Amino acid sequence: MILKDRIAIVTAAGSGIGRAVAIAFAREGALVYATDRDGAAAETTAGLAGKGAQGHVLDVSDSAAIEALIADIRSRHGRLDILHNHAGLQVAGGLEEIDGGQLDRSWAINVHAQFAACRAAMPIMKAQGGGVILNTASNAGVFLDKGMLAYITTKSAVITMTKQIALDYARFGIRVNAICPGWVDTAFNDPYTAQLGGRGALEKVVSGMVPMGRFGRPEEIAEAALFLVSDRSSYITGHALVIDGGECLAGGANSTP
């Protein structure tokens, strides 16, 4: 087990990619704090992950709650080995279609919440001589996309923030990377399904946008996350790993997850 006895936090672990990541980390021996603003969903994830996971309510828009959770983990275990900031929010629309409040909300969840968690975890990781942080960005953070101003702005900011923190803290033995998923088959796509008129229509769009011709599976993203938080990637920091079936090679499309 490549994460044996490590203490990990996964945010937005109540469904989709976050759930798959929490399960993968627990399978590989970590004690996982699977958090979500939906406490029942977090508990369900913990049940699926087995004895190596605990479900906890966490609203990442509340910086004090993030700090309290990390402080509690430190008091219980004396360490924090892995922090995976996965929670995210998508707001569609261009400059004249969204307002400042929507941009601020996107920033609060997609960027500030990750900043707050990194800031709270860093003293622990420095004191113990190392640790790993993995942030979730998006392939939308590496290319431009029509009508997705808030999402692209915040996800590109996550990538830049990840690289800067990695640069600043590499000397402490702390690695910081990001994953950049593309179209993944989760409930995050439900608004598109409704907008397009059904699952079949969405699948047709995805097959036309993604060179591999299909959605990614949450478990595929989880395996990439597992690699980046394990010692198998011990010489990798400041990297934004795109996991999108080749979509970015085709230059993106009209809307991405």
Secondary structure, DSSP 8 states (H G I E B T S, - for coil): -TTTT-EEEESSTTSHHHHHHHHHHHHTT-EEEEEESSHHHHHHHHHHH-TTEEEEE--TT-HHHHHHHHHHHHHHHS---EEEE-------B-TTTS-HHHHHHHHIIIIIHHHHHHHHHHHHHHHHT-EEEEEE--GGGTS--TTBHHHHHHHHHHHHHHHHHHHHHGGGTEEEEEEEE-SBSSGGGHHHHHHHTSHHHHHHHHHHH-TT-S-B-HHHHHHHHHHHHSGGGTT--S-EEEESTTGGGGT--S---
